Amino acid sequence: MRNTAMRRITAMVIAALFMWVSNGFPQGLSKITSAFVDIGIGARAQALGGAYTAMSQSASVLFWNPAGLAGLQKRSVEFSYVNQFGLVPYSAFAGGLTLARVHAFGLGVLSSGDDQLRETTAVLTYALELENLLSTGLQGWQVGLNLKYHLASFGKNGFDPSNYPIFSEQDLSAAQNTFVQGTASGFGLDLGLAYQMTPRLRFGLVVRNLISKVSWENGQQAYDEGIPAHLSAGLAFRTRSNWLLTADYDNALGDTGASQFRFGTEKRVFRFLALRAGMGQTLSAENLRQFSMGMGLFQRISRSGVLSVDYAYQMHPLANSHRFSVGFTF
């Protein structure tokens, strides 16, 4: 009877969460989306079309859903790189570990841009495995949070009039007078939830930038803004033939952007090789659809250590991108 009641309660909670995702909730975050853009971290995640909210197998999950870090079986580190659209380089590091099968801790660092606009985000993650902490019937539930510190600088590339010979002195003088340099700093908070529904089916939910504030200053004026919040829900299902299927729904809260469905699939064809593919469908007038594909290579280098190298190729109307990640679990 207790197990039946618990399953009913769990089903009701998940149904309510999906309704929340569909409706969103009121919030007063800034509608400016150009700074600290979330492009998704990790080659494996992007090869799966960005459908990664319910995953839990590497340190980079902290960028997607902090609750997933509680599902780590070993210590994990991962390095990632992408030159987004061939214009903006992004480098990322993530590391995570679990203690006593209850607590999980993670650290992430993301750096992007150049002297024109450089952004850095540091992430501290804490996740909790409720099943091993409490004897209240919360089997399979995990929760987590990210504390984020943002830092940015802009305009450090300088203004050299000799680079613009076709413009008049008057135009160059006006441009030089409006050229500014400045900095920004701020913080953010993500909250995540995960539930192992069955041995093969996993659910994830995350609110990114639930709380956010970034202060900008250019020597002449200063102002604050928030990074727009997103709420994502996802499922990950592994078939008996070890075929992974993932699906996400990402809801841009408020009027900050379009929502999106994401789907991914992965098949381990050999012990050392996995093939992946994914797509994302934007729910907007533009009806943007993006495809991705990739692969992962694995090599055991010690009794408990496994090296992984992941690659993803993203197709986008602006420009295609290559993504690379190197990870180590031990």
C-alpha positions as CSV (number, residue, x, y, z in Angstrom):
1,M,0.0,0.0,0.0
2,R,2.8,2.4,0.9
3,N,4.6,1.8,-2.4
4,T,1.3,2.3,-4.4
5,A,0.6,5.6,-2.6
6,M,4.2,6.8,-3.1
7,R,3.9,6.1,-6.9
8,R,0.7,8.0,-7.1
9,I,2.2,11.0,-5.2
10,T,5.3,10.9,-7.5
11,A,3.1,10.9,-10.6
12,M,1.1,13.8,-9.3
13,V,4.3,15.8,-8.5
14,I,5.7,15.2,-12.0
15,A,2.4,16.1,-13.7
16,A,2.3,19.4,-11.7
17,L,5.8,20.2,-12.6
18,F,5.1,19.7,-16.3
19,M,2.1,22.0,-16.1
20,W,4.4,24.6,-14.4
21,V,6.8,24.3,-17.3
22,S,4.0,24.9,-19.8
23,N,2.6,27.9,-18.1
24,G,5.8,29.5,-16.7
25,F,5.6,31.9,-13.8
26,P,5.7,35.7,-13.4
27,Q,9.1,37.2,-13.0
28,G,10.8,40.5,-13.5
29,L,14.1,39.6,-15.1
30,S,15.7,41.7,-17.8
31,K,14.6,41.1,-21.4
32,I,18.2,41.7,-22.6
33,T,19.6,38.3,-23.7
34,S,22.9,39.3,-25.3
35,A,25.1,38.9,-22.2
36,F,26.1,35.6,-20.6
37,V,24.2,33.6,-23.2
38,D,23.6,30.0,-22.4
39,I,25.0,28.1,-25.4
40,G,25.1,24.6,-23.7
41,I,28.3,23.1,-22.5
42,G,29.8,19.7,-23.5
43,A,30.2,18.0,-26.8
44,R,28.1,14.9,-25.8
45,A,25.2,17.1,-24.7
46,Q,25.2,19.1,-27.9
47,A,25.4,16.0,-30.0
48,L,22.2,14.9,-28.3
49,G,20.6,18.1,-29.5
50,G,20.9,19.7,-26.0
51,A,18.4,17.2,-24.5
52,Y,20.5,16.8,-21.4
53,T,18.4,17.9,-18.4
54,A,17.8,14.3,-17.1
55,M,21.4,13.1,-17.5
56,S,23.8,12.4,-14.7
57,Q,27.0,10.6,-16.0
58,S,29.6,13.4,-16.2
59,A,30.8,16.5,-14.4
60,S,29.4,18.8,-17.1
61,V,25.9,18.0,-16.1
62,L,26.3,20.8,-13.5
63,F,25.9,23.3,-16.3
64,W,22.6,21.6,-17.3
65,N,21.0,20.4,-14.1
66,P,22.8,20.6,-10.7
67,A,20.7,17.7,-9.3
68,G,22.3,15.4,-11.9
69,L,25.6,15.7,-10.1
70,A,24.3,13.5,-7.3
71,G,24.1,10.6,-9.8
72,L,27.8,10.5,-10.4
73,Q,29.3,7.1,-9.6
74,K,32.9,8.2,-9.7
75,R,34.9,11.4,-9.5
76,S,34.7,13.2,-12.9
77,V,36.5,16.1,-14.7
78,E,35.8,17.5,-18.2
79,F,37.2,20.1,-20.5
80,S,35.2,21.6,-23.4
81,Y,35.8,24.0,-26.2
82,V,33.8,25.5,-29.1
83,N,34.3,28.4,-31.4
84,Q,30.6,29.4,-31.6
85,F,29.7,30.3,-35.2
86,G,33.4,30.7,-35.9
87,L,33.2,34.0,-34.0
88,V,33.1,33.6,-30.2
89,P,35.5,31.0,-28.5
90,Y,34.1,29.3,-25.4
91,S,36.2,27.2,-23.0
92,A,34.8,25.3,-20.0
93,F,35.9,23.1,-17.1
94,A,33.8,21.0,-14.8
95,G,34.7,18.8,-11.9
96,G,32.5,16.8,-9.5
97,L,32.6,14.1,-6.8
98,T,30.2,12.4,-4.4
99,L,30.7,11.8,-0.7
100,A,29.1,8.9,1.3
101,R,26.6,8.4,-1.6
102,V,24.7,11.3,-0.3
103,H,26.4,14.7,-1.0
104,A,27.8,15.8,-4.3
105,F,30.1,18.8,-4.9
106,G,31.0,20.4,-8.2
107,L,33.0,23.3,-9.7
108,G,32.6,24.8,-13.1
109,V,34.3,27.6,-15.0
110,L,33.2,29.0,-18.3
111,S,35.1,31.7,-20.2
112,S,34.2,33.2,-23.6
113,G,35.0,36.1,-25.9
114,D,37.9,38.4,-26.5
115,D,39.0,41.9,-25.5
116,Q,35.9,43.4,-27.2
117,L,33.7,41.5,-24.7
118,R,35.1,38.8,-22.4
119,E,32.8,36.9,-20.0
120,T,33.7,34.5,-17.2
121,T,31.3,32.5,-15.0
122,A,32.3,30.4,-12.0
123,V,29.9,27.8,-10.7
124,L,29.7,26.1,-7.3
125,T,27.4,23.1,-7.2
126,Y,25.9,21.2,-4.3
127,A,23.6,18.2,-4.9
128,L,21.9,15.8,-2.5
129,E,20.8,12.1,-2.9
130,L,17.6,12.1,-0.8
131,E,17.2,8.3,-0.9
132,N,20.4,7.8,1.0
133,L,19.8,10.7,3.4
134,L,16.2,10.2,4.5
135,S,14.1,7.1,5.2
136,T,10.9,8.8,4.2
137,G,10.1,7.0,0.9
138,L,11.9,9.5,-1.3
139,Q,13.7,6.8,-3.3
140,G,15.3,8.0,-6.5
141,W,14.9,11.7,-5.8
142,Q,17.9,14.1,-6.1
143,V,18.1,17.9,-5.7
144,G,20.8,20.4,-6.4
145,L,21.7,24.1,-6.7
146,N,24.2,26.2,-8.5
147,L,25.7,29.4,-7.1
148,K,27.2,31.4,-10.0
149,Y,29.5,34.4,-10.1
150,H,29.6,36.4,-13.3
151,L,32.5,38.7,-14.4
152,A,32.8,40.6,-17.7
153,S,34.9,43.3,-19.3
154,F,34.3,45.1,-22.6
155,G,36.0,47.7,-24.8
156,K,39.6,46.6,-24.0
157,N,40.4,46.2,-27.7
158,G,40.8,50.0,-27.9
159,F,39.9,52.3,-30.8
160,D,42.5,53.0,-33.5
161,P,41.4,55.6,-36.1
162,S,44.1,54.3,-38.5
163,N,42.0,51.1,-39.0
164,Y,39.2,53.1,-40.6
165,P,40.8,55.2,-43.4
166,I,37.6,55.5,-45.4
167,F,35.9,57.6,-42.7
168,S,36.3,61.4,-42.3
169,E,38.0,62.9,-39.2
170,Q,34.7,64.2,-38.0
171,D,33.2,60.7,-38.2
172,L,36.2,59.2,-36.4
173,S,36.1,61.9,-33.7
174,A,32.4,61.1,-33.1
175,A,33.1,57.4,-32.9
176,Q,36.0,57.9,-30.5
177,N,33.9,60.0,-28.2
178,T,31.3,57.3,-28.0
179,F,33.8,54.4,-27.5
180,V,33.5,53.1,-23.9
181,Q,35.2,50.6,-21.7
182,G,33.8,48.9,-18.7
183,T,33.2,46.0,-16.5
184,A,30.4,43.9,-15.0
185,S,29.9,41.5,-12.1
186,G,27.0,39.7,-10.6
187,F,25.6,36.4,-9.4
188,G,23.0,33.8,-10.2
189,L,21.2,30.8,-8.8
190,D,20.0,27.6,-10.4
191,L,17.8,25.0,-8.8
192,G,17.5,21.4,-10.1
193,L,15.5,18.3,-9.4
194,A,16.0,14.7,-10.7
195,Y,14.0,11.5,-10.2
196,Q,15.0,8.0,-11.2
197,M,11.5,6.8,-12.1
198,T,12.6,3.2,-13.1
199,P,16.1,1.7,-13.6
200,R,15.8,2.7,-17.3
201,L,13.8,6.0,-17.1
202,R,15.0,9.3,-15.5
203,F,13.3,12.6,-15.1
204,G,15.0,16.0,-14.7
205,L,13.8,19.6,-14.0
206,V,15.8,22.7,-13.6
207,V,15.3,26.5,-13.3
208,R,18.3,28.4,-14.5
209,N,18.8,31.9,-13.3
210,L,16.0,31.7,-10.9
211,I,17.7,34.6,-9.1
212,S,20.1,36.8,-11.1
213,K,21.7,40.2,-10.9
214,V,24.5,41.7,-13.0
215,S,25.9,45.2,-12.4
216,W,27.4,47.0,-15.4
217,E,29.6,50.1,-15.2
218,N,31.5,52.0,-18.0
219,G,32.9,55.0,-16.1
220,Q,30.0,57.3,-17.0
221,Q,27.0,55.3,-15.9
222,A,26.0,52.1,-14.1
223,Y,23.0,49.9,-14.2
224,D,21.8,46.5,-13.1
225,E,20.0,43.8,-15.1
226,G,19.2,40.1,-14.7
227,I,20.0,37.2,-17.0
228,P,16.7,35.8,-18.3
229,A,15.4,32.7,-16.6
230,H,14.7,29.4,-18.3
231,L,12.9,26.3,-17.0
232,S,13.7,23.0,-18.6
233,A,12.1,19.5,-18.1
234,G,13.5,16.4,-19.6
235,L,13.4,12.6,-19.8
236,A,16.1,10.1,-20.5
237,F,15.3,6.4,-21.4
238,R,17.7,3.6,-22.0
239,T,16.3,0.6,-23.8
240,R,17.1,-3.1,-23.1
241,S,19.4,-3.0,-26.1
242,N,21.3,-0.1,-24.5
243,W,20.0,2.6,-26.8
244,L,19.7,6.0,-25.1
245,L,16.8,8.3,-26.0
246,T,16.5,11.8,-24.5
247,A,13.9,14.6,-24.7
248,D,13.7,18.1,-23.3
249,Y,11.3,21.0,-23.2
250,D,12.9,24.4,-22.6
251,N,10.6,27.2,-21.6
252,A,11.9,30.8,-21.7
253,L,10.2,32.4,-18.8
254,G,8.4,35.7,-19.5
255,D,8.9,37.3,-22.9
256,T,12.7,36.7,-23.1
257,G,12.7,34.3,-26.0
258,A,11.2,31.3,-27.7
259,S,10.6,27.9,-26.1
260,Q,12.2,24.8,-27.7
261,F,11.8,21.0,-27.9
262,R,15.0,19.0,-28.0
263,F,15.6,15.3,-28.8
264,G,18.7,13.1,-28.8
265,T,19.7,9.5,-29.2
266,E,22.9,7.6,-28.5
267,K,24.0,4.1,-29.4
268,R,27.1,2.4,-28.0
269,V,28.2,0.4,-31.0
270,F,31.4,-0.9,-29.5
271,R,32.8,-0.8,-26.0
272,F,35.0,2.1,-27.1
273,L,32.6,4.0,-29.5
274,A,29.3,5.7,-29.2
275,L,27.4,7.4,-32.0
276,R,25.0,10.3,-31.3
277,A,22.4,12.5,-33.1
278,G,20.0,15.2,-32.0
279,M,17.7,18.0,-33.0
280,G,16.1,21.1,-31.6
281,Q,12.8,22.6,-32.7
282,T,12.1,26.3,-31.7
283,L,8.5,27.2,-31.1
284,S,8.4,30.6,-32.8
285,A,7.3,32.2,-36.0
286,E,10.8,31.5,-37.5
287,N,10.2,27.8,-36.8
288,L,14.0,27.2,-36.5
289,R,15.1,23.6,-36.6
290,Q,18.7,22.6,-35.7
291,F,20.4,19.3,-36.2
292,S,23.5,17.8,-34.6
293,M,25.6,14.7,-34.6
294,G,28.6,13.4,-32.9
295,M,30.6,10.6,-31.4
296,G,32.4,9.5,-28.3
297,L,35.6,7.5,-27.8
298,F,36.4,5.7,-24.6
299,Q,39.6,4.2,-23.3
300,R,40.3,2.6,-19.9
301,I,43.7,3.8,-18.6
302,S,43.6,2.3,-15.1
303,R,41.5,-0.1,-13.0
304,S,39.0,2.7,-12.2
305,G,39.9,5.4,-14.7
306,V,38.3,6.0,-18.1
307,L,39.3,8.6,-20.6
308,S,36.6,10.0,-22.9
309,V,36.9,12.2,-26.0
310,D,33.7,13.6,-27.4
311,Y,33.0,15.5,-30.7
312,A,29.8,17.2,-31.9
313,Y,28.9,18.9,-35.1
314,Q,26.1,21.5,-34.9
315,M,24.2,22.7,-37.9
316,H,22.8,26.2,-37.6
317,P,21.5,28.8,-40.2
318,L,24.1,31.3,-39.1
319,A,27.1,29.0,-39.2
320,N,28.0,25.4,-38.2
321,S,30.1,24.7,-35.2
322,H,32.5,22.0,-34.1
323,R,32.5,21.1,-30.4
324,F,35.2,19.1,-28.5
325,S,35.3,17.7,-24.9
326,V,37.8,15.6,-23.0
327,G,36.7,13.9,-19.8
328,F,38.2,11.6,-17.2
329,T,36.3,9.5,-14.6
330,F,38.2,7.8,-11.7
